[in-house]
Structures are given as structure tokens and as C-alpha cells.
Amino acid sequence: MTIVFQDSNGWLWCGAEKGLFRYDGLSFQPIGLADTFANAQVTALFESQGQIWVGFSNGAIGHIPISGNFQPALTGDAEAEKKYAPHLVLWQIEEGLPSQKITAFAEDKSGGFWFGTYGEGLYVWKNNRLYQFNAEDEGLASDDIYALVSDAQGRIWAGTDAGISICSMPEMEQKRVQNLGISEGLPDEIVTTLLADNQGIIWVGTQEKGILRFDATTLNPTFQIQNWAFGEVTCLSVFGSQELWVGTGRDGLVRVDLSSGKTQALPEAHALRHVKTHSLCKDREGLLWAVLDKGVLYSANVRFGFWQPGFSNVQALLVDHQGRFWSGCQKGLFLQNVPRNAVPVSLPRNSVPGYTEFKNVLPQNIISLWESPTGEIWAGTFGNGVFVLDSQGRVLRQFSERQGLANGSVLSIGGDGHKIWLATLGGVSAISADGKSGLQVQPELGTSYVYKVFTDSRGRVWFGTDGKGLAVLENGSLRYFTAANGTALKTIYSIAEDKIGRIWFSTDREGLFSFDGHNFHQFTTANGLHSQRITGLAADGNGLIVIGYDDGFDLLNPERVDHLMFCDASIGAPSVGVNLNALCRDGRGMSGLDQRAV
């Protein structure tokens, strides 16, 4: 294979030296090719207007509907496969197609369809007419184009062997070209690959000087890897705002931690350490697909990295504003000695070096953690109340039943800017935000277990109770939700909020619910949950809802609530359980588990 691409329906399209295939997750389905394509290599794939567009090494371009009638799989019967396979249609236009290799496709905001070539420059199909940009007439940096992307302004960035050309054609024949070279911040004029991320950043891969990124508005470089040691960059794939995977011409895959700029290749002894990466594709499930070595297709679950902290049964986990881990277990409260961004996260299934640097700052049985707006750490214990510590782990004060705490076992802690709420096995106590006024028991919340206190982005305080359902304190008024769409709500264990303000909560028996302020939506095993025995819940840094169980966790995209992905050992995630308060988030979307962190 030479290239891999995912369409909007989730199918993978794989181009080869002699052939095109669609992969449905189980089998490869061949696409019939006419003689025009038969002896040419697939060099570019793109989706536009319900069609997959395919570029070839001989300049031909074909297209096929995404939702075509595809046959099940390769059968070994070549004649039958050729007869029944859906066929690629040759794109025929009056001006004719190039005779040089098609290297990339792109589309602008006005519907212009662009394709680059290696040798004939850049073309755009607009208003049923084909226009060409080349070095001689339009000032293109070079006619040898390696990559294309479109930016938020609708311009087309072309990576060439003489820098970057930023092109547009707002009106007919009104061609605009702006070139970026060494004087504009490029470390290497040979630009081999380009990638536009969701934040409007343009990532650039070069032949010898590694990677950098450009702000598409200011056209200034904002990040560059220093002392790049992995040769030619062939392809890029970005994961969130903290992680970039780089395909290289000789050193396989390289992971870049964007917070620290550190790079990490596969282990030296790995079979794929010194091979060429032909193509990378991040699918919508978060898997990384790579065409490596001699055209073999690989997939890797790169979203998981493991941390072995040196202690077990993690009961509470917190990442503070400095990026340090605080971890509570039966043996005490452990504080990480060094900032997280000083250590690159490892590849899947490997331990993360450096994460064992912890010190026990409080020898108590810690079951809950919370950081105040002023940076103090509140640590709830089993039986001895709550301890307040400074950022270095020094105890400042303690609140117990002697000081008026409802119960000495503190299950959850939260604050709303005015008060700090301590949920215990015997009800809820509140104290002023500075922690200096006396504790006051909140009798309106009862005297039984309150499992969770959660403050949302609007300043409302939510309580998960044992038997009285979900409660919310808003503008000084407490409101209970004891039913959702006719389903009784009794015990609420966990509460979280997604990016658009919906509240998510788990129950003891009725599964998972979301609440948008007006309507409830229920999730059970009948519509995708792995189990209704939920042990933890959080929204991660990538916007996903993490649903913990005794044997793994589900990842739910709030924008695609019809689909959940269960993560356990079979896909590279740990299969150990998730404790109630052992879920937290940082910029990468980190969560905690009862034996280690992931």
C-alpha cells in the first residue's frame, strides 16, 4: 500500500501501487479500475461532495461515491472480483488532465477543487473550468508540489521543493500567490508534507529540518523542533493540542510532545524503528493508521500511555495548576516531584519513565482531592476528616468531626467561589472559601451518604446523593431531581460536565444520564453502555466522556451519542477497574485507575 485515508462514513480507503481498496474494519473490498488506472500507483486520496477522489502517478484522476454498493471482500476469485466490484470513474474534463503525478487534493471555501502535481504546478477546478498556477506565470514557488491543505481563510497552502506557496482565486482569473521561504521562517525550503489542525494551525514537515507550525493568520512560525535527528518528514497526524505523530523517511514513527518539544522514536530494537512511513491517518475513534516499510498497513491505539507510580489502589487523583500529579491511596497522599511536561509520554503498553518520582506528603487514607482557586490542596480521608495542604505538600490545617464536620469520611470536595462543600458519609458540611470560618452542616441535604459534589461552569453546585437523587444548588435555592423521563433517580455516584454545558451523571442501577437543562437522555446497555455498574465518570481534555467500570472504561463523544468505544486490554488499555474519585483530567485528557494511571 502507498496511502490510507478515512472518509466521513468511517471507511478506510487504501491506495496501492496497483489497486484501490475500501476497508470496513473486517475485510478489504476491491475497487474496479479501468485500463487508464490499471498500471499506475495511487498517490492521493480526498473526499468531496460525497465522492472519493483518487489521484494517480500518471496524472489520471478518478472518483467513486462513498455510499456505493460494495462487495463483501477479497475472495481469491479474480474474475468474480473484477465483475462485481464497484468501479472508479475517470474524471473527464474539456481541458484534459495533467500528465504528471497527482500529489494532493484540497478544497477552498468557495467550492474550488484544487489538486497539485509533481512537475506541472497547481490546478483549480472552479465554475466548470480548469485553471493552472505555475512558477513561470503566477510566481508559484515551484511546479513540484508535495502537499496541499486549506486554511481557515479559504486559501490553499502548497508545499513545494522551494518553500510554501499560499494560493487563492476569489474571482475568475484573479490568481493570488504568496510565497514563504527561508526569510519567512522556514528552516528548509523543501516542504514535504502539510497538515491543518482544528485550531487553524498549519503544520509543516520538511526534508531535513523536521517540523514546525505556522499561524495561518500572521504567517509567523510559532513552534519548531530543534536539533531534529530523524531525517525526512513524510507525513503528520495531530492528536489534540499536546501530541503530534510524525512519519519519517528512514526512522519509522516519531512522537512529539508539543508541551515540551521532546521527541520519541520507537525503541531501537523495534522491527519498525528504521523503516519508511508512507502515510498516516488518525481515524475518528482515535486510532492511528500507518502505511510502513514495504506497504504494510498497521494500526496503533496511541491514546493510551501508562504510569506505574510505585503504589497501588489509587483512590483519588488530581492534576494541579502546575501540571503535577497528586495521588491518594490507603498508604497516603503522594505528590509528584517534577512537572509532567519534563517527561514525554511513552508509546502504548510501555511504562512512562519518570512517573515514579513521588513523595508521600500525608500518611493518611486519602479518598478525595480538590484544588482551591488559590492553589491549596484539600485532601479528604477515610475517618480523619479533611487536610488542607500548601503547594509543597505541607499541612496547613485539618477539619474533623471535632470542628463540626458532619462525618470524618469525606467522599467528595467541591467549591463555588463562596463556599467549599465537603460531602461525607453523614451528609454535607460547608465552610467559607478561605477555609477560615466555622464548618456548618447542611441539613437540607440529609444525613446519609453524599457521593459527589460538582461545581459546573455556571457556578451551580451539584450533589449526588444516596437515595434522594440528583440535587443542584443555584442562586441559593436547592432543587432535587428524583426522576428522569419516568425513571426513578435514587443513588447518584458521579457527575461531570461536557464542553457545551450538559451535565452527565451515573446511577447505581439505571446507567448514565445527560441533562441539558430541560431534557434528560438515558444510556444503558441497550443503547451502547458496556455495563450499568459505573464506578467513575469524567470529561477528558479532548471533550470525551470517560465512563469507568470494574474492567475498563467507555469513551463517549457527546456529539455522537449513538456510539461508545469500550477500552480494555484488547485494544491496549488496562483492564483494571476505575475507582470513584480516581478520574481527573489535564490538557491531554488523563484519567486514573485503581492500579496505575492511563
N, C-alpha and C positions, 0 to 999 in steps of 0.2 A: 504494500500500500504506500501511497505518497501523501495523502491528506485525509483528515477527518473533520466533520462539520455536523452540528446538531441543528435541526430545523425547529420551528415554533411548535410543532406537534410532539417533539421529543425524540423523533427518529434520528439515528446517526447515519450520515452518508459518508461512504468511504471511497475515495478515488484511488485508482491503482495505475500501474504502468500500462496495463491493458484491461480496463474494465471499470465499472461503476457499480456499487452495491449499496443497498439500504439495510441497516442493521436494526432489528426490532428488540434487541435485548436477548434474543434466543438464537436467531439464525440470520445469515446473510442472504439477502434476496437480490438476485442479479437484475441489472437493467440492460435491456437490449440496446446495442449500439450499431448504427449504420456503418457502412464502409468508410464514411468520412471520418469517423471517430476511431475505428477499429484498431488502427496501428499507432495511435497517438496516446500519450500519457495524460491523465487527468492532472491539471496543475492549479485549478482554482474552483472553489465552491461558494455559492452565495444563495440567499433566499430573497425573493422579491415578488410581491403580488401573487402569492400562492404557488409560485413556481420555484424549483431548484434550478439554478443556473450553473452550468458546468463549462469551465474553460479548459482547453487542451493545448498541448505543446506545439501543435501545428497551426494554431490561430483559430481553430474552429470553436464555436460556442453552441451549446445545446441547452434545452430546458425540458423539464418534466413536472407535471403537477405533484404537489406534496401528497395530496389525498387520492392518488391513483389506486388502481386495482392491482395490488402487488401479490405475487405468488408466494407461497409459504417459505421456501428455502432452496438452497442448492441441493440437487438430488443426485448428481452424478450423471444424469442423462442429458448430455449436451444439447441434443436435438429438441427435447421437450422444453428445456430451459429457454432455448432460443425462441421457440414457438410461442410460449405462454408469457414470457417476461414482458413487462411494460417497456416501451421503447423511448429513448431520448430523441427529441425532435430537434433537428438542426435549425438554428436561428438564421433566417434568410432575410436580408435587407437589401435595398436597392444599391446602396453604396458598397456593398460587399464587406467581408470580414478581413481582419489582418492576416498576414501570413506568418507572423512571429508568435512566439509563445504567449498565451494569456497568463498573466501572473496574479491578478487580483481583480475583485469587483468591489463597488461601493455604490451608494445611492444618496443623493442630496435631498434636502427638504422640499424642493420643488418637483421631485419626481424624476430628476435626471439620473440616468443609469450609466455609471462610469465603469470602464474596465481598462486596466493597464497591460502593457505588453513589454516584453524584453526585446527592444530594438526599434519599435515604431511609436514610442511615446504613449500618450494617454488619449482615450476616446470617451465621448459622452453622447448618449442617445437621448435626444430631447425633442419633444413635439414631432415625433416621427421622422427625425432627421439625425444623421450621424455627424459629429464634429470631432476634429482632431486637435490635440495640443502636442506640439513638438518643440525641440530645443531651438531649431533654426528660426521658426516663425513666431512662436509665442514666448520664447525665452525659458522653456522648461529646463530645469537643472540638467536633465539628461533624458535621452529616449529609452534608457534601460531602467525599467521600473520593477521593483521587487514587491512593493506592498502598497495598499490603499486603505484609508479609513476616512470617515466623515466626522466633522466636529460639531459642536452644539450650534454653531453659526451656519451650518449647512455647507461649509467649504470642504473640499476634498484634499487630504494630505497624501502626497505621493512620495514614498521612499525610493530613492534612486542611488546610482553609484556615484553621484556628485552632489549629495545633500538631499534636502526635502523641498518639494515644490507644493505650495498651498494654492489650489486652483478653484475657480468658480466661474460660472457663466449665468449671471442673473437675467440677462436678456440675450436674445439671439445675436450671435456673432460678437457679444461683449465678453471677450475672454480676459480673465484676470489671473495673473500668476505672481506669486511672491515666493522667493527662494530663501531658505535658511541653510547656512553653511558654517564653516569654522568660525567666522567672525560673529555669528549669531549664537554661538554656544555649543555647536555640535563638536564633539571630540574626534569624530571620524566622519568623513564625507560619505562613506559607503554605508547607506542605511538599508539594512537587510529585512527588517520587519517593523510593523507599526501595530499599535493596539489602542483603541479609545475605551476608557473605562466609564462607569456610570456617573462619575463626578466631573466628567468633561475633560479629564486629563489625557493627554496623548503620550503614550509610552513608546520609546524608540529603542530599537535594537540595532547594533552596528556590527561591522565585520571584525573589528579588532579591539574596540574600546568599551565593550559591554553595553550597559543600558543607561538611559536617562529618561526624564519625563519633561514635557513642556506644558506650561499653562497655555491653553488654546486661546485665551483672551489677550494676554500680554505678550505671548510668543517668547516668553523667557523660560530657560531651563530652571527647574525647581528641585531636581534631585539627580544625582549621578553616583554610580558605584565607582569608588576609587580603587585603583590597582586591580582591575579586572584580570583574572588569570585563566579564563575558560574559553578563549578564542571567539570564533564567530557565533553570533546570536542568530538563530534560525526562526524562532517563534516565541510567543509570550502568552501567558494566561494569568490574569489577576484574580485573587480571592479576597474580597472585601477591601479594606483600606490598609491592611498590615502585611499582606503576603503576596508575593509575585513568584511565579514559576517560569523559568527560562529554559528553552530548548537551545542546545548548542550544536555546533558542527562536529565536535570531537569529544566532548566531555559529558554526554548524556544530559540529564536534568540537573538544574541548579535552583535551589530555593533561596529567595531573598527576603529577609526580614526587613520590612520597609521602615520600621521604627528605629532600627539601629544601623541599617545598611549592611548588615552581616550577610555573607553568602554561605551556602552549604550545598555541596555536591553529594552524590551517592557515595557510600563507603568505597574505598579504593579497590577492595576485593570484589565488589559487586559486579555481576556479569554485564550490567548496562552502564557501568561507570564511564567507559571510554568508547561510546558509540555516537552516531549522529542522530539527532532528533529532527524528524522531518516535519511534524505537525503536532500541535497541542489543541485541545478543546475542553473547556470546562462545561459540563452538562448542567442542566437545571436542578439536578439532585446534589450538586456539589462534587461530583466525581471528576477526576482529571483523566482524560483520554490522551494517549500519546502514540504516535507512529514513530517507532525507534528502529535503529540498526538497519536490518535489511527489509524494512517494510512491515514489521510485525506490529500489530495493534495491542497496546497494553492499557489497562485501567488501574487507577490507584485512588483509594479513599484518603486524600491528603488533608482532610479537615481535622483529623484526629492526631494529636501528639500527646504523649503520656508523661506524667510526672510521678516519680517514686519518691515520696517525701521522707521516708525513713520511719514513719509511724503509721498505724493502721486505724481503721474505723473513724474516718473523718466525719464529724457530726455537724460542723459548721465551717463555712468558707467565705472569705471576704477578700476582695482586691481593693486596697485603699487608693486615695487620690494620687499617691506617689507610684502606683503600679506594683506595690508589694503584696504578697500573699500573707494573710493571717488565717491560720487553720486551727480549729478546735476539735479536740478528741477527749477521750476519757483520761488521757495522761496529762493534758494541759492545753494551754494556748501557745501555738508556735508562730513565730514571726520570721519571715524570710529576711536574710541579711542583706541581699543585694537587689537592686532594681531588676525587674523582669526583663527589660529590653537589653540588658547586658548579655543575655544568653539566647541564642537562636533556638527556636522550637525544632524538635527533631522530626525526622520522617516517621510515618506510621509504624507502629509496632516496636519502636525503639524507645528506650527511656530518654528523658531530657536531661542532659548533663547540667549540673549546677543547681538544680532544684532541690538538692538535699541540704543546702546551706540554710538551716533553720536553727533557731534557739527557742527553748521553752521559757517564755516570759511569765507564765502564770500556771503553777501546778494545780489546776482545778479541772473538774469535769465540765468542759465547755460544750454547750448545746445550741447557742445562738450568738450572732455577731452583728454589729451595726456600727457605722462610722457617722459621727455627727458632722454638721456643716463646718465646725471649727477644727475637725481632724482628730477628735478624740475617739477612741475605740471603746465601745460598750460591749462587754462580754457577759452573756447570760450563762449561768451554771445550773447544774442539777443539784439543788438543795442549799446552795450558799448564796443565793441572790445574784446580783449583777455587780461586776467590777468595771470601773472606768479607768482607762489607761491613756497615757500620752502616746505620741507617735513613735517613741522609742521602746514602748512596752513597759513603762514604769507605772505602777498602780497609783492613781490619784485619790480615789475614794471607792467605797463599797456601799451598796444598799442591800439590806436584807430584811427579813421579817421584823427585826428589832426596830428598823427605821420606818416601818409601816408598809412594807411590800406585801401584797396580797398572799403570795406564796413564794418560797425560796427557790422553786424551779422555774426558770424563765425560758419559755419556749420560743419567743419571738420579740424583737425590739424594732420600733419604728418611730419616726418623728415627723411633725408637720410645720416646723419653724417656730411654733409656740410651745408645744409640749412634746415630751418624749413618752411613748407608751410602752409599757412592759407587760407582755402577755404571759401569764403564768398558769400553773396547774390549778390555781384557785381564783381565777378572774384576772382583771386588768388593773394595773396601777399606773398613775400618770405623775409626771414631775415636770417642772418648767424646763425650757430648752437649755438653759445654762446649767441645769442639774443641781442648783443650789437651794431651791425651795423644797419644802417637805413633800413626801410621797402622799398621794391621795388615791384610795381605792375607788374604782368607777363601778358603783353598784348596778347601774343600768345595764352593764354588760354581763351581769350574773356572777356567780361564784364558782362556776365549773371551768373546765379547760377552755382556753382560747389559744388555738394553734398558730395563728398568724396575724401579725399587724403589718399593713402595707400602705404606704403613702403614695398616691398616684401623682401624675404630672400636673393635676389641677389643685393639688393640696388637700384632696379628700383622703380621709383615713379609713381603710377597710379592715374589718376584723373577720377572721374565720373562726367560728365558734364550734363547740361540741354540743350539738343538739338544737341550737337556736338559729341555724342557717348562717347567711351572709349578712353582715351589718356594715353600714357606712356612716361616718360622721362628716357632715357637710354643713358649714355655716352654723355650727353649734348644735345642730339637730341630728339625732341618731335615728336611722331608718333601718328596718330589718327586711330582708328578702327571705321568705320561708318557702317559696315555691317558684319554679321556673317552668313556664309552659305546662302547668299541671303536674309537674314532678316535684315532690316534696324535697326541700333542701333542709338537711339537718346538720351533719358534721362537715365542715369545710376545713381542709388541710392546708392548701397552698393558694396563693394569689399572685398574679403578675399582670403587667400591662404591656400592650404592643405599641408599635410606633404611631398608630393613629388614635390611641387613647382608649381602645377597647380593654375591658377588664376580663381576665381569664381566671377561673378558679376550679380547683379539683375537690371532689367529694369523696366520702368513704365508700359509697356503693354505686352512685349514679353516673360516674365517669367525669368528663370535663365539660365546662360551660364557658361560653363567652357572652359578654354583656356590653352592648354599645350605648347604654343609657336609656334605651327604650325596649329593646328586644333581647331575648336570650336565645342562644343556639347551643344545642347539646351534642356532645361527641361520646359515642360508646363503641364497643367492639363491633356493633352492627354497621357503623359508618367509618371504620378505619382504625380505631384505637387498638393498640397491641393488647391492652388489658384495662380493666376498670379499677384495678388496685394501684392507684397512682401514689407514689411516695414523694414526689417533688415536682416543682413547676417553676420555670423562669423564662424570661425573654432574653435571648442572647444578643450579642453585639451586632449580629447580622440581621436582626429582625425576626428570627425564627422563635417559635415557642418550643422550649425543651420540656418534655414530659417524662419524668423519671419513673422507673419501675424497679422491681427487685432483680430483674435480669437484663437491664439495658434501658434504652430510652427512645422515645419517638421524637422526630423533628417535624414540626408543623409550620408551614408557611401560611400566615394569616391571609395572604392574598390568594391562596389556592387551598381553601379549607377542605376540598374534596380529596386531598392527597396527603398522606402521612408516610414518613420513612422511618422504619424501625432500625435502630442501630445496636448491634451486639457484636460478639466476637466474629461472626461470619463475614462482616464487612470491615473488620479492622478496629472496631470499637470494643471496649471492655464489656464483659457480660455481668460484672458485679452490680449490685444494687445502688440506688441513689437515695441517700438519706434526706430527710425533710428539709433541713437548712444547709445541706451541702451542695447547693446550687448557687452560683453567683455569676456575674458577667463582667468582662472587661471589653476593651476595644476589639478583641479578636473573637469574642463570643465564648469565653471559657466557662466550663461547668465543673462541678466537683462530684466525686463518687465516694463510696464508703471505704474503699481500699486505696485509692490513688486519685489523681486528678486527670481530666482529659480536656 
